[in-house]
Amino acid sequence: MMWLRDIVPAAQNNINTHFILLDKGKITRDGQNKMCLALAGDKTAAVHLQLWGEECDAFEAGDIIRMENGIFSYNRNNLVLRAGKRGKVEKVGEFTMEFVETPNMSEIKWVPDPNNFNKYVQHSVISPHSRIFPPIP
């Protein structure tokens, strides 16, 4: 399993991790598909999580989720973690998981690695916490 602080943008479904769902935005429609954005975290970092279709109804704040073969990539100019077509998400528990809200890996500006253009490296922090979901008091 990979910690959220260790994920980097890539066009590959290779992220295996687990996290707690901290907050979930409203469900919207993209054509005929439902989608929603959520905030997820583990003890090392937080990230914006994109849920599609039935995933939007399957998970609520407080759910502990395991992701297999996920992808961390841009979708409509937002850097999000998602299962994608080849990945899988499933609920494995509720409410009892240590988490942090910063750093938020979706709020970091990533640039191509000058030594390897197939990889990205952190360039700067856009915001110390999610600009979509306010910090939890």
C-alpha positions in Angstrom: 0.0 0.0 0.0 1.2 3.5 -0.9 0.8 6.5 1.4 -1.0 9.5 -0.1 2.1 11.7 0.4 4.0 9.4 -2.0 1.6 9.6 -5.0 2.6 11.6 -8.1 0.7 12.4 -11.2 1.0 9.7 -13.9 -1.0 8.3 -16.8 -0.9 4.8 -15.2 -3.3 2.9 -13.0 -0.8 1.9 -10.4 -1.9 3.4 -7.1 -2.8 1.0 -4.3 -3.7 2.8 -1.1 -6.3 3.2 1.6 -7.8 6.4 3.2 -10.7 7.9 5.0 -13.3 9.9 3.2 -13.4 13.3 5.1 -16.0 15.2 3.1 -18.0 14.8 -0.1 -19.3 17.5 -2.4 -22.6 17.5 -4.1 -23.4 15.1 -6.9 -23.4 16.6 -10.4 -24.0 15.3 -13.9 -21.5 15.1 -16.7 -23.8 14.1 -19.5 -25.5 11.0 -18.4 -22.9 10.2 -15.7 -23.0 11.2 -12.1 -19.8 12.5 -10.5 -18.8 14.1 -7.3 -15.6 15.4 -5.7 -14.5 14.3 -2.2 -11.7 15.0 0.2 -9.8 11.9 1.4 -6.8 11.6 3.8 -4.5 9.3 5.5 -1.9 9.9 8.2 0.5 11.5 5.7 -1.5 13.7 3.4 -4.9 14.5 1.9 -6.1 14.5 -1.7 -9.1 15.3 -3.8 -10.9 12.1 -4.8 -13.2 11.9 -7.8 -16.1 9.5 -7.6 -18.1 8.4 -10.7 -21.5 6.8 -11.2 -22.5 4.4 -8.4 -19.4 5.3 -6.4 -21.1 8.7 -5.6 -23.8 6.9 -3.7 -21.7 4.1 -2.3 -19.5 6.2 0.0 -20.0 8.8 2.8 -17.8 10.9 5.0 -16.2 8.6 7.6 -15.9 5.6 5.3 -12.5 3.9 5.1 -11.8 3.0 1.5 -9.2 0.8 -0.2 -8.2 1.7 -3.7 -6.5 -0.8 -6.1 -5.0 0.3 -9.4 -6.0 4.0 -9.0 -4.7 6.9 -11.0 -3.6 10.4 -9.9 -4.1 12.7 -12.9 -5.7 15.8 -14.2 -9.4 15.9 -15.0 -10.8 19.2 -16.2 -7.7 21.0 -14.8 -8.1 19.5 -11.4 -5.6 17.0 -10.1 -7.6 14.1 -8.6 -7.2 10.6 -7.4 -9.7 8.2 -9.0 -10.3 4.6 -9.7 -10.6 5.1 -13.4 -11.8 2.3 -15.7 -9.2 -0.2 -14.5 -9.2 0.6 -10.8 -11.4 -0.5 -7.9 -12.6 1.2 -4.7 -14.3 -0.6 -1.8 -15.3 0.3 1.7 -13.3 -1.6 4.3 -14.3 0.2 7.5 -15.7 3.3 9.2 -14.5 6.2 11.4 -11.3 4.9 12.9 -8.3 6.1 10.9 -5.7 8.6 11.7 -5.6 11.4 9.1 -4.2 14.9 8.3 -5.5 17.5 5.9 -2.2 19.0 4.9 -0.4 18.7 2.7 -3.1 18.2 0.1 -1.5 16.5 -2.9 -4.1 18.0 -5.3 -3.0 21.5 -4.2 0.7 21.1 -5.3 2.0 22.3 -8.7 3.8 19.4 -10.4 6.2 19.8 -13.3 8.0 17.3 -15.5 11.2 16.0 -14.0 14.1 17.6 -16.0 16.0 14.3 -15.7 13.1 12.1 -16.8 10.2 13.6 -18.7 8.0 10.5 -17.9 7.9 11.6 -14.2 6.7 14.6 -12.3 8.2 16.4 -9.4 6.8 18.9 -6.9 7.4 22.5 -8.0 5.4 24.5 -5.4 2.5 24.5 -3.0 -0.6 26.2 -4.5 -2.5 26.0 -1.1 -1.5 24.4 2.2 -5.0 22.9 2.4 -7.9 22.1 0.1 -9.4 25.2 -1.6 -12.6 23.2 -2.3 -13.2 21.7 1.2 -12.6 24.0 4.2 -10.4 22.7 7.0 -12.2 20.5 9.5 -12.4 22.3 12.9 
